[in-house]
């Protein structure tokens, strides 16, 4: 390995590319040989605990709940980034302080944006 210092990286890259391709090939062969012979209406219908589906599947769904959840996750993960900074506050350099101030300003900008767009109003 001393003569070829990057041989391990080349081998690792080849395995990293070949492994998923082999698995995809096996899955394709499995699908080709073991797929249902003739799809029918009963095979393609939606299964809901043995009850026949009724009504239209295209219903209006409010996405505001997901927006609240995403905003909560964004500002919840912020705490995970701020906690180590708060613990080691006195031992950090000025560059770390500036980086954290930029981080907090970006989060504040996101909060102002969401507030301005009316995403924080419960309807």
Secondary structure as the mmCIF struct_conf table of DSSP 4:
data_model
#
loop_
_struct_conf.conf_type_id
_struct_conf.id
_struct_conf.beg_label_comp_id
_struct_conf.beg_label_asym_id
_struct_conf.beg_label_seq_id
_struct_conf.end_label_comp_id
_struct_conf.end_label_asym_id
_struct_conf.end_label_seq_id
BEND BEND1 UNK A 3 UNK A 3
TURN_TY1_P TURN_TY1_P1 UNK A 5 UNK A 6
HELX_RH_AL_P HELX_RH_AL_P1 UNK A 7 UNK A 34
BEND BEND2 UNK A 35 UNK A 35
BEND BEND3 UNK A 37 UNK A 38
HELX_RH_AL_P HELX_RH_AL_P2 UNK A 41 UNK A 44
BEND BEND4 UNK A 45 UNK A 45
HELX_LH_PP_P HELX_LH_PP_P1 UNK A 46 UNK A 47
STRN STRN1 UNK A 48 UNK A 48
TURN_TY1_P TURN_TY1_P2 UNK A 49 UNK A 50
STRN STRN2 UNK A 51 UNK A 51
HELX_LH_PP_P HELX_LH_PP_P2 UNK A 52 UNK A 53
BEND BEND5 UNK A 55 UNK A 55
BEND BEND6 UNK A 57 UNK A 57
HELX_RH_AL_P HELX_RH_AL_P3 UNK A 64 UNK A 87
TURN_TY1_P TURN_TY1_P3 UNK A 88 UNK A 88
HELX_RH_3T_P HELX_RH_3T_P1 UNK A 89 UNK A 91
HELX_RH_AL_P HELX_RH_AL_P4 UNK A 94 UNK A 116
TURN_TY1_P TURN_TY1_P4 UNK A 117 UNK A 120
BEND BEND7 UNK A 121 UNK A 121
#
